[in-house]
Amino acid sequence: MAKKTLNYYLIKTVRISGWILFLIMVLFITTGFALCGKYGFGKIISTQAALRIHKIFDMPLILFFLAHSLIAIYLALRRWGWIRKRKTA
């Protein structure tokens, strides 16, 4: 079996963090609409519960956004040739 490189793990991290970020964003937007009372989301979930859930997902949203975007930017810069591969000894 071939040795897995750092790129393999970075790509897996970007994909997993992207899906988690997508789910968090759906929850964040849904609870935000419930707080505003728009589109009938206020009928599905109470304002207090929506506020509690909305506040819980503040920090995970920031952390997953940073993890996803910084690794994706790094991989894009490597792909475009702005960052060169390290030479192994």
Contacts in CASP RR format, 6 or more apart in sequence:
PFRMAT RR
TARGET T0000
AUTHOR 0000-0000-0000
METHOD contacts of the structure
MODEL  1
MAKKTLNYYLIKTVRISGWILFLIMVLFITTGFALCGKYGFGKIISTQAA
LRIHKIFDMPLILFFLAHSLIAIYLALRRWGWIRKRKTA
7 75 0 8 1.000
10 71 0 8 1.000
10 74 0 8 1.000
10 75 0 8 1.000
11 75 0 8 1.000
13 67 0 8 1.000
13 71 0 8 1.000
14 68 0 8 1.000
14 71 0 8 1.000
14 72 0 8 1.000
14 75 0 8 1.000
17 64 0 8 1.000
17 67 0 8 1.000
17 68 0 8 1.000
17 71 0 8 1.000
18 64 0 8 1.000
18 68 0 8 1.000
20 64 0 8 1.000
21 61 0 8 1.000
21 64 0 8 1.000
21 65 0 8 1.000
21 68 0 8 1.000
24 57 0 8 1.000
24 60 0 8 1.000
24 61 0 8 1.000
24 64 0 8 1.000
25 61 0 8 1.000
27 53 0 8 1.000
27 57 0 8 1.000
28 54 0 8 1.000
28 57 0 8 1.000
28 61 0 8 1.000
30 41 0 8 1.000
30 45 0 8 1.000
31 41 0 8 1.000
31 45 0 8 1.000
31 50 0 8 1.000
31 51 0 8 1.000
31 53 0 8 1.000
31 54 0 8 1.000
31 57 0 8 1.000
32 41 0 8 1.000
32 50 0 8 1.000
32 54 0 8 1.000
33 39 0 8 1.000
33 40 0 8 1.000
33 41 0 8 1.000
33 42 0 8 1.000
34 41 0 8 1.000
34 42 0 8 1.000
34 44 0 8 1.000
34 45 0 8 1.000
34 46 0 8 1.000
34 47 0 8 1.000
34 50 0 8 1.000
35 47 0 8 1.000
35 50 0 8 1.000
35 51 0 8 1.000
35 54 0 8 1.000
41 50 0 8 1.000
42 50 0 8 1.000
45 53 0 8 1.000
74 83 0 8 1.000
77 83 0 8 1.000
78 85 0 8 1.000
END
